[in-house]
Amino acid sequence: MSQESTSTPEPDVVVVGGGLVGGAMAFGLARAGARVCVLDEGDVAFRASRSNFALVWVQSKGMGMPEYAAWSKRSADGWRDLARILQEETGVDVAHSQPGGFTLCLSEAELQQRVDGMTRLHNQINMVEYGYEVLDHAETKRRLPDIGKDVAGSIFSPVDGHVNSLRLFRALHEAMQRRGVDYRPGRPVDRITPEASGFRVFGPWGEIQAPRIVLAAGLDNARLAPMVGLHAPVKPSKGQVIVTEKTAPFLHHPMVTVRQTDEGGVMIGDSQEDLGFDTVVTQPIVSLMAERAVRMFPRLAGLNVVRTWSALRVMSPDGFPIYEQSTAHPGAFVTTCHSGVTLAANHVLTLAPAILAGALPEAVSPFTARRFHVPAHA
Ligand SMILES: Cc1cc2nc3c(=O)[nH]c(=O)nc-3n(C[C@H](O)[C@H](O)[C@H](O)COP(=O)(O)OP(=O)(O)OC[C@H]3O[C@@H](n4cnc5c(N)ncnc54)[C@H](O)[C@@H]3O)c2cc1C
């Protein structure tokens, strides 16, 4: 096996995967002073990062794990800094805006279900505090004049926002490369072996060594993690998205299923289906999404759809992130989550510097995969 040819010295850290999570980790590590090499299979792989809904979303997150609500809120709070840093370092405006988000409900029963869910969420011990309001039809219409008569009411929270996700992806890549990250596309990692001095990483392209390794390979983390004594039982969860032609700005807040992008198109999403590695767009799901969106905003019926797509979320068994350092092979970390846009600020500003320092922060201690190791009862 040949050594991967390189003009740069051995990196301090190899990051496997150059999606939103790997990009954020690599940029954060380089910003903190590390020499970083990113090995990325590239667009041929399943890549949630180029097909998501672009929300920076906090409301409704963390049922069953309030630490996740706190982690999401912390990232939402850090997003203004991240957007500013990316703009300063790359000149790319990621169109971050955090005007607060709505969850629109199309019946009284749906609204009541949401209200009950929010009450249970916020009644949890150690739940992070943030405001939210339950609005009836009239108050929702006062704030969102274009809603249809079928909207029974909504939940509004001031913490939610959105970005231009493709520009975020580009900005992270540009930022990491300007910081000297050695980004290598077309380098799938087949195998990793722990050694006394670190980790040896192999692929059809050759091999490379580093004292630290960060697994950020999305769905492939499930295969790679056991090679370094970690466990990342992530599975695909399919989401379908519709985008319309551009139209004059009318929607100044993101919703969990409808948002107008900074460029004018309206995105409608995003379903959740557990169908393995299937990425086919299916008409019944897309029709249902469109029908609900038109009931929310009747003016959408007059817009042409320009594209539909589906993509795979990177989902752990309980839906929460997995962040862990290997105890068998210290220096190996796994980082995976299904909200890589929302959590990008934490990944760049908190997690990456902590990994360089050698230990994960206390705030992420609940997110180890040890929570899945429940002993079987007799
Ligand atoms: C429909 C949909 C809607 C979403 N909406 C939102 C949202 O509104 N807000 C939000 O915060 N998040 C959202 N997400 C989730 C977000 O897109 C993901 O959290 C994020 O993209 C995950 O990034 P990742 O880098 O972990 O994985 P990926 O984007 O899948 O990237 C993995 C990377 O690893 C590389 N790779 C894989 N295997 C290997 C290997 N063996 N060797 C080398 N490289 C490898 C791939 O080439 C790829 O570049 C959504 C996702 C979907 C699918």
The ligand as an SDF file (V2000), in Angstrom:
LIG
                    3D

 53 58  0  0  0  0  0  0  0  0999 V2000
  -34.3180   16.3100    3.9860 C   0  0  0  0  0  0  0  0  0  0  0  0
  -33.4030   16.7930    5.0670 C   0  0  0  0  0  0  0  0  0  0  0  0
  -33.7110   17.9510    5.7610 C   0  0  0  0  0  0  0  0  0  0  0  0
  -32.8640   18.4120    6.7590 C   0  0  0  0  0  0  0  0  0  0  0  0
  -33.1550   19.5820    7.3700 N   0  0  0  0  0  0  0  0  0  0  0  0
  -32.3240   20.0740    8.3140 C   0  0  0  0  0  0  0  0  0  0  0  0
  -32.5880   21.3170    8.9180 C   0  0  0  0  0  0  0  0  0  0  0  0
  -33.5550   22.0000    8.6020 O   0  0  0  0  0  0  0  0  0  0  0  0
  -31.7420   21.7500    9.8810 N   0  0  0  0  0  0  0  0  0  0  0  0
  -30.6550   21.0320   10.2880 C   0  0  0  0  0  0  0  0  0  0  0  0
  -29.9450   21.4510   11.1840 O   0  0  0  0  0  0  0  0  0  0  0  0
  -30.3500   19.8730    9.6870 N   0  0  0  0  0  0  0  0  0  0  0  0
  -31.1560   19.3810    8.7110 C   0  0  0  0  0  0  0  0  0  0  0  0
  -30.8600   18.2040    8.0860 N   0  0  0  0  0  0  0  0  0  0  0  0
  -29.6930   17.4610    8.5160 C   0  0  0  0  0  0  0  0  0  0  0  0
  -28.3800   17.9460    7.9910 C   0  0  0  0  0  0  0  0  0  0  0  0
  -28.4030   18.0930    6.6040 O   0  0  0  0  0  0  0  0  0  0  0  0
  -27.3740   16.9020    8.4540 C   0  0  0  0  0  0  0  0  0  0  0  0
  -27.3070   16.9320    9.8590 O   0  0  0  0  0  0  0  0  0  0  0  0
  -26.0280   17.1110    7.9660 C   0  0  0  0  0  0  0  0  0  0  0  0
  -25.9950   17.2720    6.5930 O   0  0  0  0  0  0  0  0  0  0  0  0
  -25.2080   15.8960    8.3350 C   0  0  0  0  0  0  0  0  0  0  0  0
  -23.9470   16.1650    7.9120 O   0  0  0  0  0  0  0  0  0  0  0  0
  -22.8470   15.0790    7.9450 P   0  0  0  0  0  0  0  0  0  0  0  0
  -21.6180   15.7960    7.5510 O   0  0  0  0  0  0  0  0  0  0  0  0
  -22.8800   14.3340    9.2260 O   0  0  0  0  0  0  0  0  0  0  0  0
  -23.2980   14.0000    6.8660 O   0  0  0  0  0  0  0  0  0  0  0  0
  -23.3200   14.0810    5.2910 P   0  0  0  0  0  0  0  0  0  0  0  0
  -23.8460   15.3520    4.7870 O   0  0  0  0  0  0  0  0  0  0  0  0
  -24.0370   12.8420    4.8500 O   0  0  0  0  0  0  0  0  0  0  0  0
  -21.8120   14.0190    4.8680 O   0  0  0  0  0  0  0  0  0  0  0  0
  -21.0270   12.8810    5.0630 C   0  0  0  0  0  0  0  0  0  0  0  0
  -19.7420   13.1080    4.3130 C   0  0  0  0  0  0  0  0  0  0  0  0
  -18.8730   12.0170    4.5740 O   0  0  0  0  0  0  0  0  0  0  0  0
  -18.3470   11.5420    3.3490 C   0  0  0  0  0  0  0  0  0  0  0  0
  -18.0860   10.1170    3.5240 N   0  0  0  0  0  0  0  0  0  0  0  0
  -18.9780    9.1290    3.7530 C   0  0  0  0  0  0  0  0  0  0  0  0
  -18.3390    7.9650    3.8940 N   0  0  0  0  0  0  0  0  0  0  0  0
  -17.0070    8.2120    3.7750 C   0  0  0  0  0  0  0  0  0  0  0  0
  -15.8290    7.4210    3.8580 C   0  0  0  0  0  0  0  0  0  0  0  0
  -15.8760    6.1110    4.0910 N   0  0  0  0  0  0  0  0  0  0  0  0
  -14.6480    8.0250    3.6580 N   0  0  0  0  0  0  0  0  0  0  0  0
  -14.5600    9.3620    3.4120 C   0  0  0  0  0  0  0  0  0  0  0  0
  -15.6440   10.1570    3.3550 N   0  0  0  0  0  0  0  0  0  0  0  0
  -16.8510    9.5940    3.5380 C   0  0  0  0  0  0  0  0  0  0  0  0
  -19.3950   11.8500    2.3030 C   0  0  0  0  0  0  0  0  0  0  0  0
  -18.8080   11.9710    1.0190 O   0  0  0  0  0  0  0  0  0  0  0  0
  -19.9290   13.1870    2.8130 C   0  0  0  0  0  0  0  0  0  0  0  0
  -19.1780   14.2770    2.3130 O   0  0  0  0  0  0  0  0  0  0  0  0
  -31.6890   17.6930    7.0880 C   0  0  0  0  0  0  0  0  0  0  0  0
  -31.3770   16.5380    6.3870 C   0  0  0  0  0  0  0  0  0  0  0  0
  -32.2050   16.0850    5.3830 C   0  0  0  0  0  0  0  0  0  0  0  0
  -31.8350   14.8520    4.6420 C   0  0  0  0  0  0  0  0  0  0  0  0
  1  2  1  0
  2  3  1  0
  2 52  2  0
  3  4  2  0
  4  5  1  0
  4 50  1  0
  5  6  2  0
  6  7  1  0
  6 13  1  0
  7  8  2  0
  7  9  1  0
  9 10  1  0
 10 11  2  0
 10 12  1  0
 12 13  2  0
 13 14  1  0
 14 15  1  0
 14 50  1  0
 15 16  1  0
 16 17  1  0
 16 18  1  0
 18 19  1  0
 18 20  1  0
 20 21  1  0
 20 22  1  0
 22 23  1  0
 23 24  1  0
 24 25  2  0
 24 26  1  0
 24 27  1  0
 27 28  1  0
 28 29  2  0
 28 30  1  0
 28 31  1  0
 31 32  1  0
 32 33  1  0
 33 34  1  0
 33 48  1  0
 34 35  1  0
 35 36  1  0
 35 46  1  0
 36 37  1  0
 36 45  1  0
 37 38  2  0
 38 39  1  0
 39 40  1  0
 39 45  2  0
 40 41  1  0
 40 42  2  0
 42 43  1  0
 43 44  2  0
 44 45  1  0
 46 47  1  0
 46 48  1  0
 48 49  1  0
 50 51  2  0
 51 52  1  0
 52 53  1  0
M  END
$$$$
